[in-house]
Amino acid sequence: MHIEQSSGDRLASTPSSEPMPAQAGLLAWVFAFWRDHPGVVIFAASLAVRVVFILAYGAGAPPVKWGDDYTYDAIATRLVTKHELEYHWYPLGYTLFLALIYGVFGRHWFVVRLLQGALGAATCVLTYRLGTKVFDDRVGRLAGLLLVFYPGHVYFSWRIMAETLFIFLLMWALNIAIRLARRPALREAVALGLIVGVAQLVKSNLYVFPALLVAWSALALRGSIRRRLALACGLAGSFLLVSLITPVGNFLSIGGGASVLPGVAGRTLWTANNPLADGYSLGAESEPAGKAFIEAHGLTARLAQADEFEKDRLFLDLGLAWIRENPGRFLVLCLKKLNNAFGLFPHAATFEGSRTTQAVHLFSYGLIAPFALVGMIATRRRHWLICAPLFLVLLSYVSMVLLFYGTPRFTVIVMPVLIVFASSALWTCADHFARTDPALGKLIRRLGKEGR
């Protein structure tokens, strides 16, 4: 006998956990789009995150006065409105970037932040490509996604500061460097020198990076000695050509006394290495111990009468003198500087008194840093030529930290590199656990397959 089921029985017998056909189709489409167009997804997600943050934090808010924002804005505004290039110790690149935006769109801070959000999104895509070129596609995709949501990188899209533009240029340069390592070509070397030169105009925290790149191209790339020297000369020549903008800009801004370095190099060395130094930036020339040190070296009167460039040279001499005369204290100071740059609990002043910023640093950087270290150690098994540009970035930053000082804000500029190494380590750990747990292994293989 046939007994018809009631509607309630039919509903009860239908598994509630099964997705509806439309849901299953949408999910499959999302995975397929992610598999086929990872760069588009990373760019769109990154731009959305940054635009939402900018709107929430204040899209049209004026530049803050407790950072570099206000000074950058003032100098760019004066350049556009009065056609005067005011002398300042900031590198010229970001000032010119702001002036170009103000000249085209007017002095609208929302436009600056929106363009920086787009640059941040492009940086995430470049990070994805870098991870793919150095390791594999899984690592690249994870690195791109991690940078999409990394708080420090998102935050600087809102600030009227040079970090976002500099990181974009740095990651662009690293992608070119990897292409140069795989297929040495003069045009790639020239392009690399140009991009690195522009990056140095924006921010000078990696000042030895160009020299290391030139040495790497001359000594490590494939080809004859003559070929490698030609590549090194192309890289160095294009970099130096762009670098001429700094002394020319200094000359125009004060009518003479051009300098190759930004006017803060000597003062920064002194503020980081003096009788009162504690691993952070501290001006000591107005304190008794600082005054005594300056007087002991007979520079008190010269500092009082010197112009900006001469003062910077005198402060450079003072900083180097303190290092020479206090080698033991300098070594201890280096440990404090490294902690401020790479530690989980750096100097409190680096967070400008914000406990929220401290917590964000701890729970974001604190999750990335250990895996980045593991990833760097694990690269010993890979071809060192391909990984070398990434290590040169980190070596450049460490050298600047030891000589000057570091902060979480400065470390943000090398975070994409650390994230690439961390992504490699995360996938290595995932593969290890996949071999020990069949169910987890199936999930990881599924994620890896969909990621490709």
C-alpha positions in Angstrom: 0.0 0.0 0.0 1.3 3.4 -0.9 1.2 6.0 1.9 1.9 9.6 0.9 4.2 11.5 3.2 2.9 14.7 4.7 4.7 18.0 4.0 6.0 18.0 7.6 7.5 14.5 7.1 9.1 15.6 3.8 10.6 18.7 5.4 11.9 16.6 8.4 13.6 14.1 6.0 15.4 16.9 4.1 18.9 17.4 5.5 19.1 21.0 6.7 22.9 21.1 6.4 22.9 20.8 2.6 23.2 24.2 0.9 20.5 25.3 -1.5 21.5 25.0 -5.2 21.8 28.8 -5.5 24.1 29.0 -2.5 26.2 26.2 -3.8 26.4 27.8 -7.2 27.5 31.1 -5.7 30.1 29.5 -3.5 31.5 27.6 -6.5 31.6 30.8 -8.5 33.4 32.7 -5.8 36.1 29.9 -5.5 36.4 29.8 -9.3 36.8 33.5 -9.6 39.4 33.5 -6.8 41.2 30.7 -8.5 41.3 32.4 -11.9 41.6 36.1 -10.9 43.5 36.3 -7.5 44.9 39.7 -8.3 41.5 41.2 -8.9 40.1 39.8 -5.7 43.1 41.0 -3.6 42.9 44.5 -5.1 39.2 44.8 -4.7 39.2 43.5 -1.1 42.2 45.7 -0.2 40.6 48.8 -1.7 37.3 48.1 0.1 39.0 47.7 3.5 41.0 50.9 3.1 38.1 53.0 1.8 35.9 51.8 4.7 38.7 52.7 7.2 39.3 56.1 5.6 35.6 56.9 5.8 35.3 55.7 9.3 38.4 57.6 10.5 37.6 60.8 8.7 38.0 61.1 5.0 38.3 64.9 5.0 39.9 65.3 8.3 42.8 67.8 8.3 46.4 66.4 8.7 47.3 65.7 12.3 49.7 68.1 13.9 51.5 65.6 16.1 53.1 63.8 13.1 54.8 64.6 9.8 51.4 65.1 8.1 51.0 68.8 8.9 54.5 69.7 7.6 54.1 67.7 4.4 50.8 69.4 3.7 52.1 72.8 4.5 55.2 72.5 2.2 53.1 71.0 -0.7 50.5 73.8 -0.3 53.1 76.5 -0.4 54.7 74.9 -3.5 51.4 74.9 -5.4 50.0 78.2 -4.2 53.2 80.4 -4.1 55.5 78.3 -6.3 58.1 78.3 -3.6 60.0 75.2 -2.5 60.6 75.6 1.2 63.7 73.9 2.6 63.0 71.1 4.9 64.7 67.9 6.0 61.9 65.6 4.6 62.8 63.9 1.3 61.3 65.6 -1.7 59.4 62.7 -3.2 56.2 62.7 -1.1 56.0 66.5 -1.1 56.0 66.5 -4.9 53.4 63.7 -4.8 51.1 65.8 -2.7 51.8 68.9 -4.8 50.8 67.1 -7.9 47.5 66.0 -6.4 46.8 69.5 -5.0 47.6 71.0 -8.4 45.2 68.7 -10.2 42.3 68.2 -7.7 42.8 71.0 -5.3 43.7 70.7 -1.6 41.4 67.8 -0.9 42.7 65.4 1.7 40.1 62.8 0.8 41.5 62.6 -2.7 45.0 62.0 -1.2 43.7 59.3 1.0 41.7 57.6 -1.7 44.7 57.5 -4.0 46.8 56.2 -1.2 44.1 53.5 -0.6 44.5 52.5 -4.3 48.3 52.4 -3.9 47.9 50.3 -0.8 45.6 47.9 -2.8 48.2 47.8 -5.6 50.9 47.0 -3.0 48.9 44.0 -1.9 48.8 42.7 -5.5 52.5 43.3 -5.8 53.0 41.3 -2.6 51.0 38.5 -4.0 53.1 38.4 -7.1 56.3 38.6 -5.1 55.3 35.7 -3.0 54.4 33.7 -6.1 57.7 34.4 -7.8 59.9 33.7 -4.8 58.0 30.7 -3.4 54.7 29.5 -5.1 51.2 30.6 -5.8 49.8 29.4 -2.4 52.4 31.6 -0.6 51.7 34.6 -2.8 47.9 34.5 -2.3 48.2 34.1 1.4 50.8 37.0 1.6 48.5 39.2 -0.5 45.5 38.5 1.7 47.5 39.0 5.0 48.6 42.5 3.8 45.0 43.3 2.8 44.1 43.2 6.5 47.4 44.2 8.2 46.4 47.1 10.5 49.5 49.2 10.1 49.4 49.2 6.3 45.6 50.0 6.3 46.2 52.8 8.8 48.8 54.6 6.8 46.5 54.9 3.8 44.7 57.5 6.0 47.8 59.4 7.2 49.3 62.2 5.0 52.7 60.6 5.2 55.2 58.9 2.9 54.8 55.3 4.0 52.1 54.1 1.6 53.8 55.5 -1.5 57.2 54.2 -0.4 56.0 50.7 0.3 54.3 50.6 -3.1 57.6 51.6 -4.8 59.6 49.2 -2.8 57.4 46.2 -3.7 57.4 47.3 -7.3 61.2 47.4 -7.2 61.4 43.9 -5.6 59.2 42.4 -8.3 61.6 43.9 -10.9 64.6 42.6 -9.0 63.2 39.0 -9.1 62.6 39.3 -12.9 66.2 40.6 -13.2 67.5 37.6 -11.2 65.7 35.2 -13.5 66.3 36.9 -16.8 69.2 39.4 -16.6 68.4 42.3 -19.0 69.7 45.8 -19.2 66.2 47.4 -19.4 65.2 45.6 -16.2 68.4 46.9 -14.4 67.7 50.4 -15.6 64.0 50.2 -14.5 65.1 48.8 -11.1 67.5 51.8 -10.6 64.8 54.3 -11.6 62.2 52.9 -9.2 64.6 52.5 -6.3 65.8 56.1 -7.0 62.2 57.4 -6.8 61.7 55.4 -3.6 64.7 57.1 -2.1 63.2 60.4 -2.9 60.1 59.5 -1.0 61.8 58.0 2.2 65.4 57.4 3.1 65.0 54.6 5.7 66.7 52.1 3.3 69.5 54.3 2.2 72.1 51.5 1.7 69.7 49.4 -0.3 70.7 50.8 -3.7 74.4 50.1 -3.0 73.6 46.5 -2.0 71.5 46.0 -5.1 74.3 47.2 -7.3 76.8 44.9 -5.6 74.3 42.0 -6.0 73.8 42.7 -9.7 77.6 42.8 -10.2 78.5 39.8 -8.2 75.5 37.4 -8.2 73.6 37.6 -11.4 74.1 35.1 -14.2 76.3 35.9 -17.2 79.8 37.0 -17.9 81.7 39.5 -15.8 81.3 42.1 -18.6 77.5 41.5 -18.7 77.1 41.7 -15.0 79.1 45.0 -14.8 76.9 46.4 -17.6 73.8 45.6 -15.6 75.3 47.0 -12.4 76.3 50.2 -14.3 72.8 50.5 -15.7 71.2 50.1 -12.3 73.6 52.5 -10.6 73.4 55.1 -13.4 69.6 55.3 -13.5 69.5 55.5 -9.7 72.1 58.3 -9.6 70.2 60.2 -12.3 67.0 60.3 -10.2 69.0 61.0 -7.0 70.2 64.3 -8.5 66.7 65.7 -7.7 67.6 65.9 -4.0 70.6 68.3 -4.3 68.9 70.3 -7.0 65.8 70.6 -4.8 67.9 71.7 -1.8 69.7 74.2 -3.9 66.5 75.7 -5.2 64.9 75.8 -1.8 67.6 77.9 -0.1 69.4 79.4 -3.1 72.7 77.5 -2.6 74.5 74.9 -0.5 73.2 71.8 -2.2 73.4 68.6 -0.3 73.1 65.0 -1.5 71.5 63.9 1.7 68.3 65.2 3.3 69.2 67.8 5.9 68.2 65.6 8.8 70.8 62.8 8.4 73.3 64.3 10.9 70.8 65.5 13.4 69.0 62.1 13.4 72.3 60.3 14.0 73.0 62.7 17.0 69.5 62.3 18.4 69.9 58.5 18.3 73.5 58.4 19.6 74.3 60.8 22.4 74.8 60.8 26.2 71.1 60.5 26.9 70.1 58.1 24.1 67.8 55.2 25.0 67.1 53.6 21.7 64.7 56.2 20.4 64.9 59.7 19.0 66.0 62.1 21.7 67.4 65.6 21.2 70.2 66.1 23.8 71.7 69.4 22.7 69.5 71.3 25.1 70.2 69.0 28.1 73.1 69.5 30.5 74.8 66.2 29.5 74.4 67.0 25.8 75.7 70.5 26.2 78.7 69.2 28.1 79.5 66.8 25.3 79.2 69.5 22.6 81.3 71.8 24.7 84.0 69.2 25.2 84.3 68.9 21.4 84.5 72.7 21.0 81.4 72.9 18.8 79.1 75.1 20.9 79.9 78.4 19.1 79.9 76.8 15.7 76.5 75.3 16.2 75.1 78.7 17.3 76.3 80.4 14.1 75.9 77.6 11.5 73.3 77.4 8.8 71.1 74.4 8.3 73.5 72.3 6.2 76.5 73.2 8.4 74.5 72.3 11.6 73.7 68.9 10.1 77.3 68.2 9.3 78.3 69.2 12.9 75.6 66.9 14.4 76.9 64.1 12.2 80.4 64.6 13.6 79.0 64.7 17.2 77.0 61.4 16.7 80.0 59.6 15.2 82.2 61.0 18.0 79.9 59.6 20.6 79.9 56.2 19.0 83.7 56.1 18.7 84.1 57.2 22.4 81.4 54.9 23.8 81.6 51.5 21.9 80.2 49.5 24.9 77.3 51.8 25.4 76.7 51.8 21.7 76.4 48.0 21.6 73.9 48.1 24.4 72.0 50.9 22.6 71.9 48.7 19.5 69.9 46.1 21.4 67.4 48.7 22.5 67.1 49.9 18.9 66.5 46.4 17.6 63.8 45.9 20.2 62.1 49.2 19.3 62.1 48.1 15.6 61.3 44.4 15.8 60.2 43.6 19.4 56.7 43.0 20.6 57.1 45.6 23.4 59.0 48.5 22.0 59.6 52.0 23.6 56.2 53.4 24.8 56.9 56.7 23.1 56.8 55.0 19.7 53.0 54.6 20.1 52.5 58.3 21.1 50.8 57.2 24.3 48.0 55.1 22.7 47.3 51.8 24.4 45.0 50.9 21.5 47.9 51.2 19.1 50.1 49.1 21.4 47.4 46.4 21.5 47.0 46.4 17.7 50.8 46.1 17.3 51.0 43.2 19.7 48.2 41.2 18.1 49.0 41.8 14.5 52.8 42.1 14.3 53.1 39.6 17.1 51.4 36.9 15.0 53.5 37.7 11.9 57.0 38.1 13.3 57.6 34.5 14.6 56.5 32.9 11.4 58.5 35.5 9.4 61.6 34.4 11.3 60.9 30.7 10.6 60.3 31.5 6.9 63.6 33.3 6.6 65.5 30.4 8.2 63.7 27.9 6.0 64.8 29.7 2.8 68.3 28.3 3.2 67.0 25.4 1.0 66.0 27.7 -1.8 68.0 29.3 -4.5 69.7 32.2 -2.7 69.8 34.4 -5.8 66.0 34.7 -5.9 65.6 35.4 -2.2 68.6 37.8 -2.0 66.7 41.0 -2.9 64.2 40.3 0.0 67.1 39.8 2.5 68.9 42.9 1.1 65.8 45.0 2.1 65.8 43.6 5.6 69.6 44.0 5.9 69.3 47.6 4.8 66.6 48.3 7.3 68.6 46.6 10.2 71.7 48.6 9.3 69.7 51.9 9.5 68.1 50.8 12.8 71.5 50.1 14.3 73.0 53.4 13.2 69.9 55.5 13.8 66.8 54.0 15.4 63.7 52.0 14.5 60.0 52.1 15.5 57.0 50.0 14.6 56.1 52.9 12.2 59.3 52.4 10.3 59.1 48.6 10.4 55.8 48.9 8.5 57.8 49.6 5.4 59.4 46.1 5.4 56.2 44.3 6.6 55.3 43.0 3.1 58.6 41.3 3.0 58.1 39.8 6.4 54.6 38.7 5.5 55.9 36.9 2.4 58.3 34.9 4.6 55.6 34.3 7.2 53.2 33.0 4.5 55.8 30.5 3.4 56.3 29.3 7.0 52.5 29.1 7.5 52.0 26.8 4.5 55.0 24.7 5.6 53.4 24.2 9.0 50.0 23.5 7.4 51.7 20.8 5.2 53.3 19.3 8.2 50.0 19.0 10.1 48.3 17.7 7.0 50.6 14.7 7.0 49.7 13.8 10.6 45.9 14.4 10.5 44.0 12.9 7.6 40.9 15.1 8.0 43.0 18.2 8.4 45.1 17.2 5.5 42.1 16.8 3.3 40.9 20.4 4.2 44.4 21.8 3.7 44.7 20.1 0.3 41.3 21.5 -0.6 42.3 25.0 0.4 45.6 24.7 -1.5 43.8 23.4 -4.6 41.2 26.2 -4.5 44.0 28.7 -3.9 45.6 27.7 -7.1 
